[in-house]
Amino acid sequence: MNPSRLLSVLVENRPGVLNRVASMIRRRGFNIDSLSVGPTEDGSVSRMTIAVHVGRQQAEQATKQLSKLIDVITIEDITELRNVSHELLLIRMNAPLGQRTELLQVVNVFLGRIVDIASSSMIIEVTGTTEKIDNFVELMRPFGIKEVARSGAVALVRGDQVGISLPELDEEAAGGTRPALALATTGSDTTGDI
């Protein structure tokens, strides 16, 4: 079984971009584990973090295909780079008075917090790596999970170096338009067609 690959994609913040990116991945027959998107420090640019369940070669194909989309500014497979990758979990738990102390002990171990409480349930928020979130959900099952919402991974490469930053793009875009695509992948040849 192939592990998930983590793709970081900067795209123009325009209607329809998310649909075009997801459709391209779907057409290739790849399974998206998660897709998170949000604005960057520049309101005209959004960052997508895509966890796609494929091997390295298929991830290279996906990056090449995504790079052909006009709204994609840059794309990088950050799976093998040192990165910070977190997701948010909101989980509604069955929480009768007799179970709350034990439930709260587990929540505290995972540095979670209670964001809503009712007479027989509570909503817990936990952030962290996908593995941490998966482990927390498994530990919660015996208490009785009522509902789960997960954000999917958001990620940045660790350290001072970045593949390409928005100020660099803005400097190159003297005429008000962004430069041609800057494709960044790790350890692969990005020339030629698929």
The 8 nearest C-alpha neighbors of each residue, nearest first, counted from 0:
[[1, 2, 53, 54, 52, 3, 55, 30],
 [2, 0, 54, 53, 52, 3, 55, 4],
 [3, 1, 52, 53, 4, 0, 54, 51],
 [2, 4, 52, 51, 50, 53, 5, 1],
 [5, 3, 51, 78, 50, 52, 6, 53],
 [4, 6, 50, 78, 77, 49, 76, 3],
 [7, 5, 76, 49, 75, 48, 77, 8],
 [8, 6, 48, 75, 74, 47, 76, 49],
 [7, 9, 74, 47, 46, 73, 6, 10],
 [10, 8, 46, 73, 72, 45, 71, 47],
 [11, 9, 71, 72, 45, 70, 44, 12],
 [10, 12, 44, 70, 13, 43, 45, 71],
 [11, 13, 44, 43, 45, 10, 14, 42],
 [14, 12, 11, 16, 15, 43, 70, 10],
 [15, 13, 16, 12, 17, 18, 11, 19],
 [14, 16, 18, 17, 19, 13, 20, 12],
 [17, 15, 19, 18, 14, 13, 20, 70],
 [18, 16, 20, 19, 15, 21, 14, 36],
 [17, 19, 21, 15, 16, 20, 22, 23],
 [20, 18, 22, 16, 17, 21, 23, 15],
 [21, 19, 17, 23, 22, 18, 16, 24],
 [20, 22, 24, 18, 23, 19, 25, 17],
 [23, 21, 25, 19, 24, 20, 18, 26],
 [22, 24, 26, 20, 25, 21, 19, 27],
 [25, 23, 21, 27, 22, 26, 29, 20],
 [24, 26, 22, 28, 27, 23, 29, 21],
 [27, 25, 23, 28, 24, 22, 29, 21],
 [26, 28, 24, 25, 29, 23, 61, 22],
 [29, 27, 25, 26, 30, 24, 23, 31],
 [30, 28, 27, 25, 24, 31, 52, 53],
 [29, 31, 52, 51, 32, 28, 25, 53],
 [30, 32, 51, 33, 50, 52, 29, 34],
 [33, 31, 50, 51, 52, 30, 34, 3],
 [34, 32, 151, 50, 31, 49, 35, 152],
 [33, 35, 49, 48, 151, 50, 36, 47],
 [36, 34, 48, 47, 151, 153, 152, 49],
 [35, 37, 47, 46, 48, 45, 34, 38],
 [36, 38, 45, 46, 39, 47, 35, 44],
 [37, 39, 45, 42, 44, 46, 40, 36],
 [40, 38, 41, 45, 44, 46, 42, 37],
 [39, 41, 42, 38, 44, 165, 45, 43],
 [42, 40, 39, 43, 44, 38, 165, 45],
 [43, 41, 44, 38, 40, 39, 12, 45],
 [42, 44, 12, 41, 11, 45, 38, 13],
 [45, 43, 11, 12, 42, 41, 10, 39],
 [44, 46, 38, 39, 12, 10, 37, 9],
 [47, 45, 9, 36, 8, 37, 38, 39],
 [48, 46, 36, 8, 35, 7, 49, 9],
 [47, 49, 7, 35, 153, 6, 34, 8],
 [48, 50, 34, 6, 5, 33, 51, 47],
 [51, 49, 5, 33, 32, 4, 3, 31],
 [50, 52, 31, 3, 4, 32, 30, 53],
 [51, 53, 3, 30, 2, 31, 32, 4],
 [54, 52, 1, 57, 51, 3, 58, 2],
 [53, 55, 1, 57, 56, 58, 2, 52],
 [56, 54, 58, 57, 59, 53, 4, 60],
 [57, 55, 59, 58, 54, 60, 53, 61],
 [56, 58, 60, 59, 54, 55, 53, 61],
 [59, 57, 61, 55, 60, 56, 54, 53],
 [60, 58, 56, 62, 57, 61, 63, 55],
 [61, 59, 57, 63, 58, 62, 64, 56],
 [60, 62, 58, 64, 59, 63, 65, 57],
 [63, 61, 65, 59, 64, 60, 66, 58],
 [64, 62, 66, 60, 61, 65, 59, 67],
 [63, 65, 61, 66, 67, 62, 60, 68],
 [66, 64, 62, 67, 68, 63, 61, 20],
 [65, 67, 63, 64, 68, 62, 71, 182],
 [68, 66, 65, 64, 69, 63, 71, 180],
 [69, 67, 66, 65, 70, 71, 64, 20],
 [68, 70, 71, 67, 66, 72, 180, 11],
 [69, 71, 11, 10, 68, 72, 16, 13],
 [72, 70, 10, 69, 68, 73, 66, 9],
 [73, 71, 10, 180, 9, 70, 181, 11],
 [74, 72, 181, 9, 182, 71, 8, 180],
 [75, 73, 8, 182, 7, 183, 9, 62],
 [74, 76, 183, 184, 7, 6, 77, 8],
 [75, 77, 6, 184, 78, 5, 185, 7],
 [78, 76, 80, 79, 5, 75, 6, 7],
 [79, 77, 5, 4, 80, 76, 6, 82],
 [78, 80, 77, 81, 185, 76, 82, 4],
 [81, 79, 77, 78, 82, 156, 157, 185],
 [82, 80, 157, 156, 79, 83, 77, 78],
 [83, 81, 156, 157, 155, 80, 84, 154],
 [82, 84, 154, 155, 157, 156, 85, 81],
 [85, 83, 154, 153, 128, 152, 82, 155],
 [86, 84, 128, 127, 152, 153, 154, 126],
 [85, 87, 152, 151, 126, 127, 150, 128],
 [86, 88, 126, 150, 149, 125, 89, 127],
 [89, 87, 149, 125, 124, 148, 126, 90],
 [90, 88, 124, 148, 123, 147, 149, 122],
 [89, 91, 147, 123, 122, 146, 92, 88],
 [92, 90, 122, 146, 145, 121, 144, 147],
 [93, 91, 144, 121, 120, 145, 94, 143],
 [92, 94, 120, 143, 144, 119, 145, 142],
 [95, 93, 120, 119, 99, 92, 98, 121],
 [96, 94, 119, 97, 98, 93, 99, 120],
 [95, 97, 99, 98, 94, 119, 118, 100],
 [98, 96, 95, 99, 100, 94, 101, 102],
 [99, 97, 96, 95, 101, 100, 94, 102],
 [98, 100, 102, 96, 101, 94, 97, 103],
 [99, 101, 103, 102, 98, 104, 97, 96],
 [100, 102, 104, 103, 99, 98, 105, 97],
 [101, 103, 99, 105, 100, 104, 98, 106],
 [104, 102, 106, 100, 105, 101, 99, 107],
 [103, 105, 107, 101, 102, 106, 100, 108],
 [104, 106, 108, 107, 102, 103, 109, 101],
 [105, 107, 103, 111, 109, 104, 108, 110],
 [108, 106, 110, 104, 109, 105, 111, 103],
 [107, 109, 105, 110, 106, 104, 111, 103],
 [108, 110, 106, 107, 111, 105, 125, 135],
 [111, 109, 107, 108, 106, 112, 125, 126],
 [112, 110, 125, 106, 109, 124, 107, 123],
 [111, 113, 124, 123, 114, 125, 110, 106],
 [112, 114, 123, 115, 122, 124, 121, 111],
 [113, 115, 122, 123, 112, 124, 116, 121],
 [116, 114, 122, 121, 113, 117, 123, 120],
 [115, 117, 121, 120, 122, 118, 114, 113],
 [116, 118, 120, 119, 121, 115, 94, 122],
 [117, 119, 120, 116, 95, 94, 96, 121],
 [120, 118, 95, 94, 117, 93, 96, 121],
 [121, 119, 94, 93, 117, 92, 118, 116],
 [122, 120, 116, 92, 115, 91, 117, 94],
 [121, 123, 91, 115, 90, 114, 113, 92],
 [122, 124, 113, 90, 112, 89, 114, 121],
 [125, 123, 89, 112, 111, 88, 113, 114],
 [126, 124, 111, 88, 87, 123, 112, 89],
 [127, 125, 87, 86, 88, 85, 124, 132],
 [128, 126, 85, 86, 131, 132, 129, 125],
 [127, 129, 85, 131, 130, 84, 86, 132],
 [128, 130, 132, 131, 133, 86, 127, 85],
 [129, 131, 133, 128, 132, 134, 127, 135],
 [132, 130, 134, 128, 129, 133, 127, 135],
 [131, 133, 129, 135, 134, 130, 136, 128],
 [132, 134, 130, 136, 131, 135, 129, 137],
 [135, 133, 131, 137, 132, 136, 130, 138],
 [134, 136, 132, 138, 137, 133, 131, 139],
 [135, 137, 139, 133, 138, 134, 132, 140],
 [138, 136, 134, 139, 140, 135, 133, 141],
 [139, 137, 135, 136, 140, 134, 141, 105],
 [138, 140, 136, 137, 142, 141, 135, 144],
 [139, 141, 143, 137, 142, 138, 144, 136],
 [142, 140, 143, 139, 138, 144, 137, 136],
 [143, 141, 140, 139, 93, 144, 92, 94],
 [142, 144, 93, 140, 141, 92, 145, 139],
 [145, 143, 92, 140, 146, 93, 91, 142],
 [146, 144, 91, 92, 93, 143, 147, 90],
 [145, 147, 91, 90, 144, 148, 92, 89],
 [146, 148, 90, 89, 91, 149, 145, 88],
 [149, 147, 89, 88, 90, 150, 146, 87],
 [150, 148, 88, 151, 87, 89, 147, 86],
 [149, 151, 87, 86, 88, 152, 35, 148],
 [152, 150, 33, 86, 149, 35, 34, 153],
 [151, 153, 86, 85, 84, 154, 35, 48],
 [152, 154, 48, 84, 85, 86, 35, 151],
 [155, 153, 84, 83, 152, 85, 48, 82],
 [154, 156, 83, 82, 157, 84, 153, 7],
 [155, 157, 82, 81, 83, 80, 158, 161],
 [158, 156, 82, 81, 83, 155, 159, 160],
 [159, 157, 160, 156, 161, 81, 82, 155],
 [158, 160, 161, 157, 156, 162, 155, 164],
 [161, 159, 158, 162, 157, 156, 163, 164],
 [160, 162, 163, 164, 159, 156, 158, 157],
 [163, 161, 183, 160, 164, 75, 156, 73],
 [164, 162, 161, 165, 167, 168, 73, 181],
 [165, 163, 167, 166, 168, 161, 162, 169],
 [164, 166, 168, 167, 169, 163, 41, 40],
 [167, 165, 169, 168, 164, 170, 163, 171],
 [168, 166, 170, 165, 164, 169, 171, 163],
 [167, 169, 165, 171, 166, 170, 172, 164],
 [168, 170, 172, 166, 171, 167, 165, 173],
 [171, 169, 167, 172, 168, 173, 166, 165],
 [172, 170, 168, 169, 173, 178, 167, 177],
 [173, 171, 177, 169, 176, 170, 174, 175],
 [172, 174, 175, 171, 170, 169, 176, 177],
 [173, 175, 172, 176, 177, 171, 178, 169],
 [176, 174, 172, 173, 177, 169, 171, 178],
 [177, 175, 172, 174, 178, 173, 169, 171],
 [176, 178, 172, 168, 179, 175, 169, 171],
 [179, 177, 172, 171, 180, 176, 168, 181],
 [178, 180, 181, 177, 72, 73, 176, 69],
 [179, 181, 72, 73, 182, 178, 66, 71],
 [180, 182, 73, 183, 179, 72, 74, 163],
 [183, 181, 73, 74, 180, 184, 66, 75],
 [182, 184, 75, 74, 181, 162, 185, 73],
 [185, 183, 75, 76, 187, 186, 182, 74],
 [184, 186, 187, 76, 183, 77, 75, 79],
 [185, 187, 184, 188, 189, 79, 76, 183],
 [188, 186, 185, 189, 184, 59, 56, 190],
 [187, 189, 190, 186, 184, 191, 59, 185],
 [190, 188, 187, 191, 63, 184, 182, 59],
 [189, 191, 188, 192, 63, 187, 193, 182],
 [192, 190, 189, 193, 188, 63, 60, 64],
 [193, 191, 190, 63, 189, 64, 60, 67],
 [192, 60, 191, 63, 64, 190, 59, 61]]
